[in-house]
Each structure stands twice: as C-alpha cells, then as structure tokens.
C-alpha cells in the first residue's frame, strides 16, 4: 500500500509563487501526478512525473509557469507554481497514475488529503 502526503500550499497574491510537496511511503511508486479541484468544476490534471524524475508532463494551462520535479533524497515530488492566477484557486492533490493518459485526471487514484491553494486578486 502506498500513502501520499502533501504539504505546502496556502494563500498568495496573484502573480506570486507557491511550492507543493508530495511525499510517498509504503510500496514503490512508478509515477504520480498533481490534480486540482476547484469548487464547482471538474477535477483537472496539472502535472505528471515518473518517479525516476523523467519524463515529466504539464497541462497546457500551466506550461512555463509550473514545474514538477523529483527530490530523490527526500523520496518526494514537488510542484513549483509561479505566476499564479486567481482562477487557479483549488485543492491540489497528489495521486498515483495508473491509466491510459497522463493528461486525464480520471487516471489518477490514491489521493492524499490535498492542500488548498488560494490565489487572491
């Protein structure tokens, strides 16, 4: 069994930066992703990375602003989020990828509790 625990998040002004971390314990993980869920919206894919550190993929909406990376020493994955926008306010969760398309949020499972990211105007 794999357990994922997220940390980071919080409140930031538009244009600011935040960093999220996902730490895994238990069984080995092959690849994970970050998915966000805003109120009244469907769950949305954000980024994906193989546990070795590559390859990595980012949603078009965050390309060039967000960066997912692997911290081998800490057995964790981080999501650096820059130039945040108010519409990106959501609960960000780390989850295990298991399916057919890394860009589809439905192919992730084993959510952690998630971390709320609030971007103010």
Secondary structure, DSSP 8 states (H G I E B T S, - for coil): -EEEEEEE-EEEETT--EEEEEEEEES--SEEEEEEE-TTS--EEEEEEETTS--EEE-TTTTTTEEEEEETTTTEEEEEE-S--GGG-EEEEEEEE-SS-TT-GGGEE-----EEEEEE-
